[in-house]
C-alpha cells in the first residue's frame, strides 16, 4: 500500500506517526531532521482530520511515514492516501525482528551479561 508520488521530491516536512490502539503520536521533522512539531490525536476520523490539518499548517506538501499499517495504523494510512497524501509505510522494530531475527541470538539467561562484561572477567 505504499503510495509515493512525484511530489515527494518537493516536500520540506516529514511527519512520522507512531500508531497505537487508542492514540497516534506524530512528530514533524524538517529536512535537517529537526523536530518542528508534535501532535497526539485519537484513533478516530476526527483525529485523522486533525492530524492532516496540523500537517498542512506546517507545510502544504508533507510526506507521512506511518508505522504499524498492518494493524493500528491501517485506518490512518488509508485516510491519508485517500486524501492524496504521500505515505510511506514503516515497519516497527517488532515486525523487523519477526521477519529477520538476529542471526545468533544470545544463549542462556547470562548471555547479555557476558556480552557486556570486560574480557578479563570472563576467565580468559
DAFENPE-V641875 format. One record per residue. RES is the residue in one small letter. PHI is phi in whole degrees, 0 to 359 (NA if undefined). PSI is psi in whole degrees, 0 to 359 (* if undefined). D_FIRST is the distance of its C-alpha to the first C-alpha in Angstrom with 2 decimals. Layout:
res | phi | psi | d_first
RES | PHI | PSI | D_FIRST
RES | PHI | PSI | D_FIRST
//
This chain:
res | phi | psi | d_first
x | NA | 13 | 0.00
x | 297 | 131 | 3.80
x | 231 | 105 | 6.18
x | 230 | 121 | 9.67
x | 260 | 183 | 12.55
x | 291 | 344 | 16.12
x | 289 | 344 | 17.18
x | 296 | 341 | 16.01
x | 289 | 343 | 19.25
x | 253 | 359 | 21.35
x | 292 | 140 | 19.93
x | 249 | 352 | 22.67
x | 230 | 138 | 21.06
x | 243 | 129 | 18.22
x | 249 | 115 | 17.54
x | 264 | 135 | 16.57
x | 238 | 121 | 16.08
x | 267 | 117 | 17.45
x | 260 | 144 | 16.54
x | 221 | 175 | 19.20
x | 297 | 317 | 20.31
x | 250 | 342 | 22.52
x | 212 | 146 | 21.77
x | 246 | 138 | 19.24
x | 245 | 122 | 20.90
x | 247 | 144 | 19.89
x | 230 | 131 | 21.64
x | 257 | 132 | 21.79
x | 237 | 145 | 22.95
x | 274 | 183 | 24.57
x | 295 | 342 | 24.47
x | 266 | 4 | 27.17
x | 85 | 10 | 25.32
x | 278 | 137 | 27.63
x | 287 | 122 | 26.56
x | 251 | 355 | 27.23
x | 180 | 155 | 26.24
x | 224 | 148 | 25.11
x | 209 | 140 | 24.16
x | 241 | 126 | 23.86
x | 228 | 153 | 22.59
x | 289 | 159 | 22.56
x | 274 | 61 | 19.47
x | 230 | 169 | 20.41
x | 302 | 320 | 19.66
x | 297 | 321 | 22.56
x | 296 | 319 | 21.21
x | 297 | 316 | 17.91
x | 298 | 318 | 20.19
x | 297 | 317 | 22.45
x | 298 | 314 | 19.84
x | 295 | 317 | 18.65
x | 298 | 317 | 22.35
x | 300 | 315 | 23.34
x | 295 | 323 | 20.87
x | 288 | 337 | 22.13
x | 291 | 328 | 25.65
x | 287 | 317 | 25.00
x | 194 | 146 | 23.62
x | 290 | 334 | 22.32
x | 239 | 102 | 19.58
x | 238 | 145 | 17.63
x | 259 | 134 | 14.62
x | 255 | 137 | 13.03
x | 245 | 116 | 12.24
x | 245 | 125 | 11.29
x | 268 | 148 | 12.52
x | 74 | 40 | 12.24
x | 285 | 352 | 8.89
x | 274 | 350 | 10.02
x | 221 | 258 | 13.16
x | 296 | 330 | 14.75
x | 267 | 1 | 12.02
x | 299 | 314 | 9.71
x | 296 | 317 | 11.90
x | 296 | 315 | 12.11
x | 299 | 318 | 8.48
x | 297 | 316 | 8.58
x | 298 | 311 | 11.99
x | 296 | 320 | 11.48
x | 296 | 316 | 8.90
x | 296 | 331 | 11.46
x | 279 | 1 | 14.16
x | 87 | 14 | 13.15
x | 277 | 154 | 12.52
x | 278 | 122 | 11.03
x | 233 | 125 | 8.67
x | 253 | 130 | 8.51
x | 273 | 124 | 7.53
x | 254 | 137 | 11.02
x | 270 | 141 | 12.57
x | 284 | 165 | 15.80
x | 300 | 320 | 19.11
x | 297 | 316 | 19.54
x | 303 | 315 | 16.34
x | 296 | 320 | 17.68
x | 292 | 322 | 21.09
x | 291 | 323 | 20.14
x | 279 | 325 | 18.33
x | 225 | 77 | 20.96
x | 296 | 158 | 24.12
x | 305 | 145 | 26.97
x | 293 | 320 | 29.07
x | 231 | 89 | 32.35
x | 295 | 149 | 32.09
x | 302 | 148 | 35.26
x | 251 | 128 | 37.91
x | 80 | 163 | 39.89
x | 293 | 338 | 40.18
x | 269 | 359 | 42.00
x | 304 | 314 | 39.41
x | 298 | 324 | 37.97
x | 291 | 322 | 41.58
x | 297 | 322 | 42.55
x | 291 | 330 | 39.83
x | 271 | 340 | 40.99
x | 289 | 143 | 44.69
x | 297 | 153 | 46.82
x | 304 | 321 | 48.04
x | 299 | 328 | 51.64
x | 277 | 357 | 50.92
x | 274 | 358 | 49.34
x | 81 | 22 | 52.79
x | 255 | * | 52.43
//
